[in-house]
Amino acid sequence: MAGHNKWSKIKRKKGAADAKRSKVWARITRDIMIAARDGGGSPDMNARLALAVDQAKAANMPKDNIERAIKRGTGEIEGADYEEGTYEGYASNGIAVFVETLTDNTNRTVADLRSLFSKAGGNLGTSGSVAFLFDQKAVFEIPVRADEGDAPVTEDDVFLLVAEAGAEDLRRDEGEEGAVFVVEAPVEAFGDVQAALAEAGIETSEAGLVRIPTTTTALDPSDAAKVLRLLDQLDDHQDIQAVYSTLQVDDAALAAYEG
């Protein structure tokens, strides 16, 4: 989890610096549409939609854009028909990679994925080839101190709330943007944990379903950098919503990648 978490934070930082707003909005729009299609157009009754709307607001997406995306999802207005998918494969040196997609053209997506894996010295595998190496969990990140002057949220406060709501694990992580409590829960407990935190007035900086590798593999810095470049290319693809791997990310790997 630690390696994946470090890479995720770097990607968020990179995205904030150089990603085009239109691309970010396009990804969030598709997520809103799928959430509304599958669970209805009311964020109060649809936890996944509520999360997508929160992400849209955080990205400064206009209210009208959000409402149109919801209506496209529920069928009130016409829109592209997006399909969720998952793809599995191996990067170089046997690093497993799991990709979640949302696309209106699966043939294009598969062709692009196969090309990216091949050029990076890996290969796109069959369904189930690496899925067993990842556990899907609901994960929440809670700032220990949200804003200057706010009273800190204590570990005991969070533990009592989330344990009763079905969470499995709580720990404190130190990051570049400050300390956070990380809550892990079964997928089916996502809504209960989210509701418990909201009712208590505890805001999350991140919340969603992620795939956590059950084991990770360390490579020498140069080989790790090659894998990180593939993960970067995959993450930048318009049809890809999330990328996970079994690579153990350390400071030496990151230095080789950034250099």
C-alpha atoms as one frame of an Amber mdcrd trajectory, in Angstrom:
protein
   0.000   0.000   0.000   2.801   2.405   0.891   4.444   2.214  -2.525   1.189
   2.611  -4.375   0.166   5.449  -2.087   3.410   7.310  -2.762   2.960   6.966
  -6.523  -0.673   8.107  -6.275   0.338  11.253  -4.413   3.007  12.047  -6.994
   0.474  11.633  -9.780  -1.963  13.977  -8.029   0.794  16.555  -7.568   1.873
  16.185 -11.188  -1.713  16.422 -12.364  -2.286  19.624 -10.432   0.760  21.133
 -12.101   0.430  20.172 -15.737  -2.844  18.406 -16.593  -5.293  20.277 -18.769
  -8.483  21.146 -16.957 -10.608  19.860 -19.835  -9.052  16.397 -19.530  -9.648
  16.274 -15.780 -13.232  17.380 -16.271 -13.772  14.783 -19.005 -12.731  11.973
 -16.669 -14.919  13.210 -13.855 -17.860  13.731 -16.222 -17.685  10.106 -17.336
 -17.524   8.963 -13.718 -20.616  11.020 -12.844 -22.500   9.597 -15.819 -21.738
   5.989 -14.898 -22.569   6.571 -11.218 -25.905   8.189 -12.134 -26.699   5.460
 -14.656 -26.081   2.657 -12.174 -27.387   4.184  -8.954 -29.759   7.023  -9.846
 -29.380  10.771 -10.070 -29.637  11.704  -6.381 -26.279  12.107  -4.598 -28.096
  11.690  -1.269 -29.141   8.166  -2.273 -26.072   7.257  -4.356 -22.726   7.220
  -2.513 -20.686   6.768  -5.678 -22.402   9.718  -7.336 -21.894  11.843  -4.220
 -18.166  11.092  -4.351 -17.956  11.935  -8.065 -19.802  15.215  -7.515 -17.426
  16.096  -4.663 -14.486  15.433  -6.969 -16.067  17.636  -9.640 -16.470  20.486
  -7.173 -12.878  20.083  -6.016 -11.808  20.407  -9.666 -13.892  23.609  -9.998
 -16.275  22.065 -12.508 -19.272  24.383 -13.110 -22.575  23.356 -11.552 -24.238
  23.225 -14.979 -21.659  20.702 -16.203 -22.289  18.495 -13.198 -26.049  18.599
 -13.661 -25.772  17.783 -17.384 -23.515  14.813 -16.633 -26.049  13.471 -14.134
 -28.883  13.869 -16.638 -26.868  12.086 -19.342 -26.293   9.248 -16.924 -29.967
   8.919 -16.018 -31.025   9.224 -19.672 -32.827  12.553 -19.321 -30.632  13.921
 -22.105 -28.670  12.035 -24.741 -24.975  11.365 -24.343 -22.242   8.912 -25.238
 -22.680   5.385 -23.897 -19.644   4.689 -21.711 -18.670   1.224 -20.593 -16.543
   0.296 -17.594 -13.779  -2.238 -18.049 -10.731  -3.724 -16.375  -7.549  -4.898
 -18.048  -4.609  -6.817 -16.656  -1.051  -7.298 -17.733   2.617  -7.290 -16.868
   5.165  -4.516 -17.159   8.846  -5.337 -17.566  10.485  -7.516 -14.903   7.201
  -9.240 -14.105   5.484  -6.291 -12.387   1.730  -6.857 -12.386  -0.473  -3.995
 -13.600  -4.244  -3.638 -13.160  -6.079  -0.961 -15.155  -9.627   0.395 -14.761
 -11.149   2.054 -17.812 -14.236   3.991 -18.825 -14.659   4.236 -22.582 -17.100
   4.712 -25.428 -14.893   2.648 -27.776 -13.487  -0.572 -26.316 -11.674  -1.505
 -29.532  -9.681   1.740 -29.379  -8.937   1.275 -25.707  -7.694  -2.306 -26.068
  -5.495  -1.409 -29.057  -3.947   1.526 -27.206  -3.326  -0.518 -24.068  -1.703
  -3.343 -26.013   0.574  -0.852 -27.759   1.618   0.903 -24.536   2.419  -2.373
 -22.775   4.351  -3.717 -25.764   6.476  -0.585 -26.252   7.378  -0.663 -22.554
   8.584  -4.271 -22.702   5.471  -5.755 -21.135   2.340  -7.453 -22.342  -1.412
  -7.201 -21.922  -2.725 -10.367 -20.299  -6.024 -12.178 -20.005  -8.770 -11.493
 -17.494  -7.785 -12.889 -14.103  -4.077 -13.024 -14.847  -3.138 -10.513 -12.122
  -6.420  -9.607 -10.377  -5.706 -12.106  -7.587  -2.695  -9.992  -6.578  -4.901
  -7.045  -5.557  -7.576  -6.557  -2.903 -10.256  -3.942  -3.571 -10.878  -1.739
  -0.543 -12.737   1.413   0.395 -10.103   3.959   1.422 -10.580   7.338   3.102
  -7.920   9.937   3.909  -8.693  12.408   6.689  -6.442  15.421   7.356  -5.229
  15.434  10.930  -5.674  19.195  10.827  -7.803  20.379   7.907  -6.989  24.109
   8.060  -4.832  26.363  10.157  -6.685  27.140  13.338  -8.994  24.114  13.192
  -9.069  21.748  16.134  -7.172  18.561  15.248  -9.083  15.371  14.583  -7.778
  12.726  16.983  -7.152   9.092  16.166  -9.570   8.036  18.890 -12.306  10.221
  17.348 -11.887   8.566  13.980 -11.434   5.025  15.293 -14.654   5.004  17.279
 -16.651   6.244  14.295 -15.240   4.075  11.534 -14.928   0.856  13.544 -18.634
   0.901  14.268 -19.339   1.603  10.594 -17.374  -1.476   9.494 -13.812  -0.253
   8.868 -10.965  -2.772   9.116  -7.884  -0.620   9.583  -6.842   2.869  10.673
  -3.340   4.294  10.543  -1.586   7.643  10.397   0.532   8.563   7.367   2.911
  11.494   7.040   2.821  13.174   3.630   4.181  16.262   1.928   0.883  18.060
   2.481   0.606  17.071   6.134  -0.429  14.114   8.230  -3.556  12.132   7.401
  -5.466   9.265   8.941  -5.994   6.479   6.406  -9.081   4.328   6.887  -9.502
   1.019   5.063 -12.821  -0.803   4.906 -14.496  -3.550   2.872 -16.057  -2.301
  -0.357 -19.554  -2.968   0.976 -18.895  -0.682   3.969 -18.007   2.361   1.845
 -21.396   4.032   2.209 -21.632   3.391   5.956 -18.160   4.765   6.682 -18.724
   7.785   4.435 -22.051   8.518   6.131 -20.554   8.179   9.619 -17.765  10.631
   8.822 -20.149  13.103   7.185 -22.575  12.979  10.116 -19.703  13.726  12.497
 -18.573  16.659  10.358 -15.227  15.034   9.531 -14.104  15.925   5.998 -12.017
  13.620   3.847  -9.293  14.725   1.452  -9.621  11.468  -0.506 -12.336   8.817
  -0.605 -12.934   5.992  -3.032 -12.465   2.364  -3.993  -8.881   1.341  -4.690
  -7.022  -1.871  -5.415  -4.219  -2.577  -2.979  -1.468  -5.045  -3.945  -1.178
  -7.990  -1.584   2.544  -8.175  -2.339   5.050  -5.810  -3.943   8.327  -6.267
  -5.811  11.404  -4.047  -5.529  13.521  -3.420  -8.633  16.796  -1.608  -9.109
  16.218   2.124  -9.788  16.674   2.015 -13.555  14.291  -0.917 -14.014  11.773
   0.639 -11.634  11.922   3.878 -13.611  10.910   1.997 -16.778   7.831   0.629
 -15.035   6.967   4.051 -13.628   7.100   5.518 -17.141   4.578   2.923 -18.316
   2.324   3.672 -15.337   2.615   7.364 -16.182   1.626   6.780 -19.821  -1.296
   4.604 -18.823  -2.497   7.125 -16.261  -2.424   9.894 -18.879  -4.619   7.965
 -21.352  -8.061   9.506 -21.781  -9.917   6.205 -21.299  -8.102   5.130 -18.134
  -9.561   5.987 -14.751  -7.050   4.261 -12.437  -3.810   2.268 -12.609  -2.421
  -0.080  -9.946   0.761  -2.136  -9.833   2.819  -4.417  -7.614   5.925  -2.239
  -7.984   7.518  -1.216  -4.688   8.121   2.493  -5.083  11.019   3.947  -3.116
  12.964   7.209  -3.223  15.712   5.767  -5.432  13.162   4.611  -8.029  11.475
   8.005  -7.994  14.804   9.788  -8.407  15.668   7.637 -11.427  12.204   8.220
 -12.909  12.283  11.975 -12.420  15.852  12.217 -13.669
